[in-house]
Amino acid sequence: MHFHIQSKTLFPRISNNFRVLFFNLYGTQDSKFPEYEMPTVTWGVIQGRKEKLVSRVIIFDYLKGLGIIPDELQDLELPSTVEVMRERVEFIQKLGLTIDDINQYPLILGCSVLHASVIVELAPVIKFLRGLDVEKDDIGFVLQKYPELLGFKLEGTMSTSVAYLVSIGVNPRDIGPMVAQYPYFLGMRVGTMIKPFVDYLVNLGLPKKILARMLEKRAYLLGYVLEETMKPNVDCLISFGLRKECLPSVIAQYPQIIGLPLTAKLSLQQYFYSLKLKIDSEGFAKVVEKMPQVVSLHQNVIMKPVEFLLGRAIPLQDVASMVIKCPQLIALRVELMKNNYYFFKREMGRPVKELVEFPEYFTYSLELRIKPGY
C-alpha cells in the first residue's frame, strides 16, 4: 500500500529563521474553547549574547530532563525563561500530545515562519479543526499523527481540500471523523492530488455519490498513489479477466483493492482456486467480480465451507460451480451452514441438487427468512 504522505519529506518544515509568538486568543470569559486557553508568553527580545547562551543552556537542560531531544531547536529563537517553555510544554500536553510526540516534531515548541510579520498559533488551528466537527478528545490524536498541520495556512490547502470534498458529495458532518481517521488529506493539494484521484475513479464509471460514501468511511483511500498503485491495480484486474464494466462495482464493494499489492495476491489466489477447487481463470475472474474481498481471504477460511460441502457428498465440480455462482459461500461460518443444511434436508425434505442450483440458500438467515418463508 502506498500513501501520498511522507511527513518528513513531502511537507517541508517551516523556516527556522524567525521566531513565532503564541497569543492568548481565548482568554476572555465568552471563549468558545476555554479548554484550549493559550499560555502567556514573554520573549526576551533584548538580551546580550552571553545571557542568551546561558538561557538556552538552562532551557535545553529543562527539556532534556523531560525526555525531549532539543537538537532541532538549535537555530530557533527560544523563550527567555524556563517558565515560559514550561507553559508551552504543558499546553501541548493538554492537547493530548506526549513527550514522544514532541520528539517526533520538536518544532512544535517554537514554530518559525517565512515572514516575521506572520504569526503561527496553535489556537486558530484548533479552532479550525473544531469547526470541522473534530471531537475535542481527537484534537491531540490528530496533531500527534500529523503535527505539520500547525504550519499550514487555514485559508489555503486545508480549506480548499475540505471544500472540494464537500463539492463532490461528502457530507460536511463526516469531515470531522474523516480528519480524525486520516488527517493527511488536509495537507493535500486539490489540483495535483485529490482531484486527479476523484477524476480517475469517476472516469472508470464510479458515481460521485458512491465515491463520496467511500471516502466518508475510508478517508485513507485518498492516500493511494494514482500512478504507482491505483492505475497498475486496475490494469491488473483487467489482466486477470475482470470485465471493465464490472470495475466500478468491484471498487465500490472493496475499495481497498485499489491499494493492495494486487498482482501477488491475485496470482496466489488464482493458483489456489485452480489447485483446490478446479476453478479455471475465467471462473476465478467471475468470483472476484462478484466478491472482490476474496483476494484477501485466508486460504484456511476458504477451505472450511468447501470441506463442509464436500462432506455432504457434493462433488468437487458442483462445489466449484456453487462458489462461482455465490462466492459469499466461502466466507460463511460452517455452523450457520450446518443449521441451514439440516433444516433443508430434515424439515423441507428437499434434494441436495437444489442446493447446487441455488447456493444462495446458505446465505439466508434461518430464523429471519428461511423458516418464516417455509
C-alpha angles and dihedrals in degrees: 000000000000124000131198095225125084102161096196095053114016096056110047115223118254116268115274095211100093136046124241126219123214113212133198100245096162102044095115124094094243093057113139093214108034090159088070096051108156120239120246111260127202121187125202097221097163108051133135121245093253094048091050092051092049091047092050092050091051092048093046090051089051092050092046089052088059091050094256117140105220099189094113091052094066095104098040126100101242131198115278097238140039089236092064092047090048090054090051094049091048091049091052091048089050087062088060100260119136133214088261089055091051090051089054090057109014093169086079085081092062114006114195126205140210094250127035090222092060117084123205113203135180095219099064091049090051091047090050092051092048088050088059088057094254104161116250091238090054096055095086091045091052093050090045091056096040114016091164086081086083090068098052126098110244093221092049132058097348096054095043094049091052092046092050094050090050089049092059092051108276109147109246089223089061095055092083095055089044090055091049090051099041114003093172093086088071087069096047119106112236097217098049104029119015101035095048088051091052095042093052094053093043090051089053087060102264109142114236090234091058091043090052091053090049092053093046090059098034111027089166088076086081087068094065111110111238101211099032101041118005101049094043090049093051089049088049093054091051091047089056090057104265113146115244092230089059095055096088090055092045093051093044091053096045111015093175089070090083091060103041127102083258106173092059094044095048093046092052095046094045090053091048093051091048093048101042104027102024089233111156126220093268092052091046091053089054090051092053092046091055098039114013092178087080089083088071100037115116113243092235089058091050095050098053096070090038092054090047091055092045088050089059088063093256108149118245091242090057092045089054090050090050092051092050091049094045115015090178086081092078092058097050126110110251091223091062091046090053093052092050092045096051092046088051092051103036105030102028097031093212126156120255092238088073089061089053090053094044110029090161086083089082092059094058123097110252095211100036102038117006101048096041090047092048 
